[in-house]
Structure formats: C-alpha cells, structure tokens
Amino acid sequence: MSLQQQYLEAMGIESWQRRDRPVEALESTLVDTAPVVARSDAPSTVEAPSPIASAPPIQAAEEVVVDVACMDWDSLRGAVTSCTQCELHDRSQQRLFGAGAQQATWMIVGGPPSQTEAQQGEPFVDVAGQLLNAMLAAVGLQRHQVYLTNLLKCQLEARAPNIEEAASCAPYLLRQIALVQPSVILVMGAVAARHLLKSDLTAIDALRGPSHSLPGSAIPLVVTYHPVDLLHTPADKRKAWQDLLQAQAIVAQVN
C-alpha cells in the first residue's frame, strides 16, 4: 500500500463533487495594498511561525476512527469541542473550529492555531488577519465570503505537528471541506500544505507552484505563504499574489 493510500485509509477521506455556484466579479488590485508592516522597533503581537525546517518525515499514522461522515455543522462542532483523539486535548483550553461562510467558493486552511487564535477563537486574527483581509480584498473577496479553518483544532507549542496529531484532526477538517464544497482550497503555510498533501517536503517554495488536488477528491488546492510568514518576509508578497491569481483563475474555470 502506498504512503498516500495509507493516509487516505487512516483519515477516511471521501471523494466529493464540486458544486456549481456563481462567483462575483473579482477585481485585480495588487496585493501590495496590504497594510504596511510596523517598524521593527514598534511593538507587535505577531507570533513567529513554527519552525518547519527540522520537521520529521511524513510517516504512516495509526488508524484514527472518528465517525463524522453524517455530521452537520452543529454536530461536528460538538465533536471537535469534546475530542480526545490525541494528547493535545489535555493542554488545550479552547478548540479552534473555524469561521466564515459555511457555503463558500474559497476555503482557506492554516496550520496549527497560534496562542492568539486560540484565545480569540477565530483563525487568522491580529496583524496577520489584517494582511489576509487585504489579500482577499485584492481578488475582490471579503472575509465573511470565505471559510477559514486550521489543520489542527487545538493549540500547539512552537513546533510542527506530528503525523498522529494531524491524522487525529483530519476527519474534522475533511468533513468541513465536504460541508463547504469549495471550488478551491487555499492552503497557507508549509506546515498545513505538507500534511494535506502527504508530502515530505518542508520548504514552502517547493510545495507551491502548480495547483494540486486534495488527495481523494477533485477539489483544486493551491499552496501559498501564511500571512505571518509574509509579515516576516515582505518580499514574498509578490509570489503570494501570483498564488492568489492562480486560485482566482481556478474559480473562474470551475464556475
């Protein structure tokens, strides 16, 4: 059995069909309209991205049994709130479920929740959230028009998640995708991308570029930089803009 097949079996991935729905006309505003990052001597609440260079190789995970196939949004949220699938639940005071439109053309997936995200109970907040809002506005979208969620539902310390932790949360994320049925999934950051794609690659530039498909489905998946990474390396905004245009083109073709 191949590595990808082991992941599909461990996570119970189903195949979904994309729905057809109209999409609003998108504007072509440069992503450089994003807020200017504060000077290095100014206070900032942006958290440094989790280190990924030394992330362990992707290996097969033990089977995780979470029966979410027939859950609606309320039942799924309840399952996430009461989850004890991995050891992270012992140290997590609040689960980060997701936010935004439950039927959306765009779905955005980040990595493990930061402390600020866990405290506020919403993905992509603080200065990084402001930058994401500007990025969305550059392609004619507002935050409430997309669905935002994370690879993990529990907060993680400053490290990359291991395969067991990612596999434990995978049924919840996959059920969210099944409920949203997006036309494109924008994956922000190498941590989320490598686990969703079941890749041993750790560098974001090696993961982005050509569009992928979510394993086990036909839903297009585009990898780009996490807003936190862009705040630390503003020069990468140009490449992130190209990724947004790529996702925009996919949506235009689908709809």
C-alpha positions in Angstrom: 0.0 0.0 0.0 1.4 3.4 -1.0 2.1 6.2 1.5 -0.8 8.2 0.1 -3.2 5.2 0.4 -2.1 4.7 4.0 -3.1 8.3 4.7 -6.4 8.0 2.9 -7.2 4.9 4.9 -6.1 6.5 8.2 -8.2 9.6 7.6 -11.2 8.1 6.0 -11.1 10.5 3.0 -14.1 10.5 0.8 -14.4 11.8 -2.8 -16.6 14.8 -3.3 -18.0 16.5 -6.3 -17.7 20.3 -6.6 -20.9 22.2 -6.6 -21.7 24.8 -9.3 -22.4 28.2 -8.0 -21.9 31.7 -9.4 -19.0 33.8 -8.3 -18.9 37.6 -8.0 -16.7 39.5 -10.4 -13.2 39.8 -9.0 -11.1 42.9 -9.1 -7.4 42.9 -9.9 -5.9 45.0 -7.2 -2.3 44.4 -6.3 -1.7 42.7 -3.0 0.8 45.5 -2.3 -2.2 47.3 -1.0 -1.9 45.3 2.2 -1.2 47.1 5.4 2.4 48.3 5.9 4.1 46.1 8.5 5.1 48.0 11.6 8.7 49.1 12.0 11.0 46.6 13.7 11.2 48.9 16.7 7.4 49.1 17.1 5.5 46.7 19.3 3.9 43.8 17.5 1.8 40.9 18.6 2.6 38.8 15.6 3.9 35.4 16.6 6.8 33.9 14.8 5.9 31.0 12.6 6.5 27.5 13.9 9.9 26.1 12.7 9.5 23.6 9.9 13.0 23.1 8.6 13.5 20.2 11.1 10.1 18.7 10.7 10.1 14.9 10.9 9.5 12.9 7.7 5.9 12.1 6.9 5.2 8.6 8.1 2.1 6.3 8.1 -0.2 7.0 11.0 -2.2 4.6 13.1 -5.8 4.4 12.1 -8.0 7.1 13.7 -11.6 6.3 14.0 -13.9 9.3 14.1 -17.4 8.8 12.6 -18.1 12.2 11.2 -19.5 11.2 7.8 -23.1 12.2 8.5 -22.5 15.1 10.9 -23.9 18.6 10.2 -22.2 21.8 11.3 -23.6 21.7 14.9 -22.7 18.1 15.4 -19.3 18.5 14.0 -18.6 21.5 16.2 -19.7 19.5 19.2 -17.4 16.6 18.2 -14.4 18.9 18.0 -15.2 20.5 21.3 -15.3 17.1 23.1 -12.5 15.5 21.1 -9.9 13.3 23.0 -8.3 11.7 19.9 -4.8 12.8 20.8 -2.8 14.1 23.8 -3.2 17.8 22.7 -6.7 17.8 24.2 -5.2 17.7 27.8 -3.5 21.0 27.3 -5.9 22.9 25.1 -8.5 25.1 26.9 -10.3 26.1 23.7 -10.7 24.4 20.3 -10.5 26.5 17.2 -13.2 25.2 14.9 -13.5 27.7 12.0 -15.2 30.9 10.8 -16.8 32.4 7.8 -19.3 31.3 5.1 -20.4 27.7 5.5 -21.1 27.6 1.8 -18.2 29.3 0.1 -16.3 29.2 -3.2 -13.0 29.7 -1.4 -11.8 27.7 1.7 -8.6 28.8 3.5 -6.7 26.4 5.7 -3.9 27.5 8.0 -1.6 25.5 10.2 -1.9 24.8 14.0 -3.7 27.6 15.8 -1.5 30.2 17.4 -2.0 31.3 21.0 -3.8 34.5 19.9 -6.1 32.5 17.6 -6.9 30.0 20.4 -7.6 32.9 22.8 -9.9 34.7 20.3 -11.5 31.5 18.9 -11.0 32.5 15.3 -8.4 31.7 12.6 -6.2 34.4 11.1 -6.5 37.2 13.6 -4.4 40.1 14.8 -2.0 41.8 12.3 -1.8 38.6 10.2 -5.5 38.6 9.9 -5.4 42.2 8.7 -3.0 41.2 6.0 -5.1 38.3 5.0 -8.1 40.6 4.7 -6.1 42.8 2.4 -5.0 39.9 0.3 -8.7 38.7 -0.1 -9.7 42.2 -1.0 -7.1 42.3 -3.8 -9.1 39.5 -5.5 -12.5 41.0 -4.8 -13.4 39.0 -1.7 -14.3 39.9 1.9 -13.5 37.8 4.9 -17.1 36.8 5.5 -17.4 35.3 2.0 -14.8 32.6 2.5 -14.5 29.8 5.1 -11.4 29.9 7.3 -10.1 27.0 9.4 -6.9 25.3 10.6 -5.1 22.0 10.1 -5.4 21.3 13.9 -8.2 22.3 16.2 -6.0 22.5 19.3 -3.2 25.0 20.0 0.3 23.6 19.6 3.5 24.8 21.1 6.2 26.3 18.8 6.8 23.1 16.8 5.4 21.3 13.7 2.6 18.8 14.4 3.5 15.2 14.2 1.6 12.8 11.9 -0.6 11.4 14.7 -1.7 14.9 15.7 -2.5 15.8 12.1 -4.3 12.5 11.5 -6.4 12.9 14.6 -7.8 16.2 13.4 -8.0 15.2 9.7 -11.6 13.7 9.9 -12.9 17.0 11.2 -11.1 19.1 8.6 -12.2 16.8 5.8 -15.8 16.9 7.0 -15.6 20.7 7.0 -14.4 20.5 3.4 -17.2 18.1 2.5 -19.8 20.5 4.0 -18.4 23.7 2.4 -17.7 22.0 -1.0 -15.4 24.9 -2.1 -14.3 25.5 -5.7 -10.7 25.9 -4.4 -8.8 25.4 -1.2 -6.0 27.9 -0.4 -3.5 26.3 2.0 -1.5 28.9 3.8 1.9 27.8 5.1 4.2 24.8 4.6 3.0 23.0 7.7 -0.6 22.7 6.6 0.4 22.0 3.0 2.8 19.2 3.7 0.2 17.4 5.9 -2.7 17.9 3.5 -0.6 16.8 0.5 1.1 14.0 2.5 4.5 15.4 1.3 8.0 15.0 2.8 8.8 18.5 1.5 9.2 21.2 4.2 10.1 24.3 2.1 7.1 26.4 1.1 8.7 27.2 -2.3 8.9 23.5 -3.0 5.2 23.0 -2.2 3.7 26.0 -4.0 3.6 26.5 -7.8 1.5 24.1 -9.7 -2.0 23.5 -8.4 -2.7 20.2 -6.6 -5.9 18.3 -5.9 -6.9 17.4 -2.4 -6.0 13.7 -2.1 -9.0 11.6 -2.6 -11.0 14.3 -4.3 -11.1 16.6 -7.4 -11.1 19.8 -5.4 -8.2 22.0 -6.5 -5.7 23.0 -3.9 -3.3 26.0 -4.1 -0.4 26.4 -1.7 0.8 29.9 -0.6 2.6 31.7 2.2 1.0 32.1 5.6 0.3 35.8 6.4 2.7 35.5 9.4 5.5 34.5 7.1 4.7 37.4 4.8 4.9 39.8 7.7 8.4 38.5 8.5 9.5 38.4 4.8 7.5 41.1 2.9 9.5 40.3 -0.3 7.4 37.2 -0.7 4.2 39.1 -1.2 4.7 39.2 -4.9 4.8 35.4 -5.0 1.8 35.2 -2.8 0.0 37.5 -5.2 0.7 35.1 -8.0 -0.8 32.2 -5.9 -3.9 34.3 -5.4 -4.3 34.9 -9.1 -3.8 31.2 -9.7 -6.6 30.4 -7.2 -8.8 33.1 -8.8 -8.3 31.6 -12.3 -9.3 28.1 -11.0 -12.5 29.5 -9.5 -13.3 31.3 -12.8 -12.9 28.0 -14.7 -15.0 26.0 -12.3 -17.8 28.5 -12.2 
